[in-house]
Amino acid sequence: MILLMPISTGASLTNISLGVLRALARQGIRLGFFKPIAQAGSDNDSAFDLTSHIIQTYAAIESPPSFSLDFAEQLISQHKMDELLEQIVARFTTYPYEATVIVIEGLVPTQEHPYTHELNGRIAQALNADIVLVVAPGEETLAKLRERLEVATAHFGKSTQQPIAGIIVNRLDAPLHAATPFQPMLG
């Protein structure tokens, strides 16, 4: 299992998830996907997740439903992080995966949701998933990007005790505001 963990906004996590799934599928690997918490909020304990919808529609990769961000925030605000993690693990373990590799998509850190780094790390730990950090440099110099990756690698490796299996750098030397139409091609 691998958890794709963005360390900043703008990394295009959905595109990265789809790309990783596509690359693994081309190798003939049976895949599963899990987005424990959907980034978009909802009033109930389940929520729509774009990545899950795309892979189920276009690639027939199995995926259990995501918890809503509102549901997760409610438990976190009540100091029930362990209960949230237990529910995530329960949903994950009761789903009948027939996969060799399961890709787990973490939450994107934002100013409105500053706890996502810790939550992503705790989810990786609870599911015993290797971590793949995902980053987009934006306007950063390569030196600054390297520094940020070293800090993130040291932090998540020590705090979660989960291996950092790799780093994906997305949009290196890409135009900052390039609009490209989205075309899912997983099949």
Buried (B, 14 or more C-beta within 10 A) or exposed (E): BBBBBBBBEBBBBBBBBBBBBBEBBEEEEBBBBBBBBBBEEBEEBBBEBBBBEBBBEEBEBBBBBBBBBBBBBEBBEEEBBEEBBEBBBEBBEEBEBEBEBBBBBBBBBEEEBEBBBBBBBBBBBBBEBBBBBBBBBBEBEEEEBEEBBEEBBEBBBEEBEBBBEEBBBBBEEEEEEEEEEEEBEBE
